[in-house]
Amino acid sequence: MRIGVDVGGTKIEVAALDAGGALRLRRRRATPPDYQGVIATVAALVAEAEAELGQRGTVGIGIPGSLSPATGLVRGANSTWLNGGRLDADLAAALGREVRLSNDANCLALSEAADGAGAGASSVFAVILGTGVGAGIVVGGRVLEGFNRIGGEWGHNPLPWMTAEEFPGPACWCGQRGCIETFLCGPALAADADGPGARDASGLPGRADAAARGALARHADRLARALAHVVNLLDPEVIVLGGGLSNMTHFYEALPRLLPRHVFSDVVRTRIVPAVHGDSSGVLGAARLWDQG
């Protein structure tokens, strides 16, 4: 049995897969806003899953950050209470076994490449568009973690081909300005439509007013520019969109039309599709981390 845990900013989810990849169990619990609380919640969810199923399993963990190859500590997590922790070792101690840990976007990519929207593709670039923006890369069925374990940290590159109005871009929590995340995250889209302080963009596609239409058009154009850099550099077969904003259906008409303007090719055959597993892609991919050998 393979157990996956997705440590999100608002919820921690556990899922168990059998040897054939079938889902046996899913549970969710609110994320405690402290490091030791996260450790205890993950341990409790794994113990409950194993007790209910009567089996002990491997455990893979997805987090909104990564482990530094230099220190082994969590860095870059927007759930800031995780940063600086030796999370893999602390979870291994709490669970009494080795765990595998990866970025949540890598887990999304792994799940969608295995049996989701990117199944059968040679290369998959999977995007999280939500409160934050990130991505994971799977090539030949394997996650591309990268030499510095930052493969897919696309959200902290600058937005390409900025207009005069966009430059130099908003300040980002990472310390830079104009990061893709600052333009494409859900709160940025909401603020573009409804002014500073607006956070919820989910209702914008259903509105007919000029402010909503303009914000959605600018957002789609910026996403196309950002993805064009990915196509020019990585040229993936499939781009999978996940996260809350991926449910906005206009992307799947607008992006294929906008992307060729910026891609250095006479043809752009890249498929852009929504994640099949939705917000469970992360936890299902975490369970598959032990499939990586």
C-alpha positions in Angstrom: 0.0 0.0 0.0 1.2 3.5 -0.9 0.1 6.4 1.3 0.3 10.0 0.2 0.0 13.1 2.3 -0.5 16.6 0.9 0.4 19.4 3.4 -1.5 22.5 2.2 -1.9 25.9 3.7 -5.5 25.2 4.7 -5.8 21.4 4.8 -3.8 18.3 5.1 -5.0 15.4 3.1 -4.1 11.7 3.2 -4.8 9.1 0.5 -4.0 5.4 0.2 -3.5 3.6 -3.1 -3.3 -0.2 -3.5 -0.7 -2.0 -5.6 -2.7 -1.4 -8.8 -3.1 2.4 -8.1 -6.7 2.2 -7.0 -7.8 4.7 -4.4 -8.6 2.9 -1.1 -9.1 5.9 1.3 -9.1 9.7 1.5 -9.2 11.9 4.6 -8.8 15.7 5.2 -8.1 17.7 8.3 -7.4 21.5 8.8 -3.8 22.5 8.7 -2.5 23.7 12.1 -0.5 26.9 11.8 2.5 25.6 13.6 5.3 23.1 12.8 4.7 20.6 15.6 1.0 20.6 14.9 1.7 19.7 11.2 3.9 16.8 12.4 1.2 15.5 14.8 -1.6 15.8 12.2 0.3 14.0 9.5 1.2 11.2 12.0 -2.4 10.9 13.1 -3.8 10.7 9.6 -1.3 8.0 8.5 -2.1 6.0 11.7 -5.8 6.3 11.1 -5.5 5.2 7.5 -3.4 2.2 8.3 -5.7 1.1 11.2 -8.7 1.4 9.0 -7.2 -0.6 6.1 -5.2 -3.0 8.2 -2.0 -2.4 6.3 1.3 -0.6 6.8 2.4 1.4 3.7 5.1 3.6 2.2 4.6 7.3 2.8 5.2 10.2 0.4 4.7 13.8 1.4 3.9 16.8 -0.8 4.7 20.3 0.6 4.5 23.9 -0.6 8.3 24.2 -0.7 11.4 22.1 -1.0 14.3 20.7 0.9 17.6 22.5 0.5 20.3 20.1 -0.8 22.8 22.1 1.3 21.1 22.0 4.7 18.2 19.5 4.4 15.9 22.1 5.7 12.6 23.3 4.2 12.8 26.5 2.3 10.5 28.5 0.0 7.2 27.4 1.6 4.5 30.0 1.7 3.2 28.0 4.8 6.1 29.8 6.5 6.0 27.8 9.7 7.5 24.9 7.7 10.6 26.8 6.7 13.7 25.9 8.5 12.4 22.6 9.7 14.0 19.2 9.0 10.6 18.0 7.9 11.6 14.7 6.3 13.6 13.6 9.4 11.0 14.8 11.8 8.1 13.0 10.0 10.2 9.8 9.7 10.7 9.9 13.4 7.0 10.4 14.1 6.0 7.7 11.7 8.7 5.2 12.4 9.9 4.8 8.9 11.6 6.6 6.0 9.5 9.0 4.1 9.9 10.7 0.7 9.1 14.4 0.4 8.7 16.6 -2.7 7.2 19.9 -3.7 3.4 19.8 -4.1 3.6 20.9 -7.8 5.9 17.9 -8.5 3.3 15.7 -6.9 0.6 17.2 -9.1 2.8 16.6 -12.2 3.5 13.0 -11.2 -0.1 12.2 -10.6 -1.3 13.7 -13.9 1.5 12.1 -15.9 0.7 8.7 -14.4 -3.0 8.4 -15.0 -4.4 11.9 -15.4 -4.5 14.6 -18.1 -0.9 13.8 -19.1 -1.1 10.0 -19.2 1.0 8.6 -22.0 2.8 11.9 -22.7 6.6 11.9 -22.9 6.9 15.2 -21.0 4.4 17.0 -18.7 4.6 20.6 -17.3 2.0 20.9 -14.5 1.0 24.3 -13.2 -0.6 25.3 -9.9 -2.6 28.5 -10.3 -4.1 29.4 -6.9 -3.1 31.5 -4.0 0.4 30.9 -5.2 1.8 29.9 -8.5 4.2 27.0 -9.2 4.9 24.1 -11.5 6.3 20.6 -11.6 8.0 18.7 -14.5 7.8 15.0 -15.4 9.9 13.6 -18.2 9.7 9.9 -19.1 7.5 9.2 -16.1 10.0 10.7 -13.6 9.9 14.0 -11.7 12.6 16.4 -12.7 13.7 17.7 -9.2 16.7 19.5 -10.6 20.3 19.7 -9.3 19.3 22.4 -6.7 15.9 20.8 -6.2 14.1 23.8 -7.7 13.0 22.2 -11.0 9.7 23.9 -11.9 10.0 27.0 -9.8 8.5 28.9 -12.7 6.4 31.2 -10.5 9.5 33.1 -9.3 10.8 34.0 -12.8 9.9 37.5 -14.0 6.8 37.9 -16.2 8.2 37.9 -19.8 7.6 40.7 -22.3 6.3 43.1 -19.7 4.5 46.2 -21.0 5.4 49.6 -19.8 2.3 49.5 -17.5 3.4 46.2 -16.0 7.1 47.1 -15.4 8.8 46.6 -12.9 5.9 44.6 -11.4 4.7 44.1 -7.8 7.0 43.2 -5.0 7.0 39.4 -4.3 7.4 37.8 -0.9 10.5 36.1 -2.3 12.3 39.5 -2.3 12.2 40.1 -6.1 9.8 42.2 -8.2 7.6 41.2 -11.1 7.5 37.5 -10.4 5.0 35.5 -12.5 3.3 34.6 -9.2 2.6 38.3 -8.5 0.7 38.6 -11.8 -1.0 35.2 -12.1 -2.1 34.2 -8.6 -5.8 34.3 -7.7 -5.5 37.4 -5.4 -3.7 39.3 -8.2 -6.5 38.5 -10.6 -9.1 39.6 -8.1 -7.3 42.8 -7.3 -7.0 43.6 -11.0 -10.7 43.4 -11.4 -12.0 44.8 -8.1 -9.2 46.8 -6.7 -6.6 46.4 -3.8 -7.8 44.1 -1.1 -10.0 41.9 -3.3 -8.9 38.2 -2.9 -11.5 36.0 -4.5 -11.4 35.7 -8.3 -13.7 32.7 -8.6 -16.8 34.6 -9.7 -15.1 36.7 -12.4 -15.9 34.4 -15.4 -19.6 34.6 -14.7 -19.6 38.4 -14.7 -20.3 40.5 -17.8 -18.9 43.9 -16.6 -15.9 45.5 -18.3 -13.7 45.3 -15.2 -14.1 41.5 -15.0 -13.7 41.0 -18.7 -10.6 43.2 -18.9 -8.9 41.5 -15.9 -9.6 38.0 -17.3 -8.2 39.0 -20.7 -5.0 40.5 -19.2 -4.5 37.5 -17.0 -4.9 35.0 -19.9 -2.4 37.1 -22.0 0.1 37.1 -19.1 -0.3 33.3 -18.6 0.3 32.8 -22.3 3.5 34.8 -22.2 4.7 32.9 -19.1 3.9 29.5 -20.7 5.6 30.5 -23.9 8.9 30.7 -22.0 8.3 27.1 -20.8 7.6 25.9 -24.4 10.7 27.7 -25.7 12.9 26.2 -23.0 11.4 22.7 -22.2 8.9 22.1 -25.1 6.6 19.8 -23.2 4.1 17.6 -24.9 1.3 18.6 -22.4 0.8 21.5 -20.1 -1.7 20.6 -17.3 -3.3 23.4 -15.3 -4.2 22.7 -11.7 -5.2 24.8 -8.7 -8.4 26.8 -8.1 -8.0 29.0 -11.2 -7.7 26.0 -13.5 -11.5 25.6 -13.3 -11.9 28.8 -15.4 -12.8 27.3 -18.8 -11.8 30.3 -20.9 -8.2 29.3 -20.6 -8.6 26.3 -22.8 -9.8 28.5 -25.7 -7.6 31.5 -25.1 -4.2 29.9 -24.4 -3.9 27.9 -27.7 -4.8 31.1 -29.6 -2.4 33.4 -27.6 0.6 31.1 -27.1 1.9 31.0 -30.7 2.5 34.8 -30.7 5.4 34.2 -28.4 6.7 30.7 -29.2 9.8 30.4 -31.4 8.3 27.9 -33.8 6.1 27.7 -36.9 3.7 25.4 -35.1 2.6 25.0 -31.5 1.1 21.5 -30.9 1.3 21.6 -27.1 -1.9 20.5 -25.5 -3.2 22.6 -22.6 -5.6 20.7 -20.4 -7.1 20.9 -16.9 -6.0 18.4 -14.3 -8.1 15.3 -14.2 -7.7 14.7 -10.5 -8.5 18.2 -9.5 -7.3 19.2 -6.0 -6.5 15.6 -5.2 -3.7 15.5 -7.8 -1.2 16.5 -5.1 -2.0 13.8 -2.6 -2.2 11.1 -5.3 1.2 12.1 -6.7 2.7 12.1 -3.2 1.6 8.5 -2.8 3.4 7.7 -6.1 6.8 9.2 -4.9 8.0 5.7 -4.0 7.3 4.6 -7.6 10.3 6.7 -8.6 12.8 4.0 -7.5 
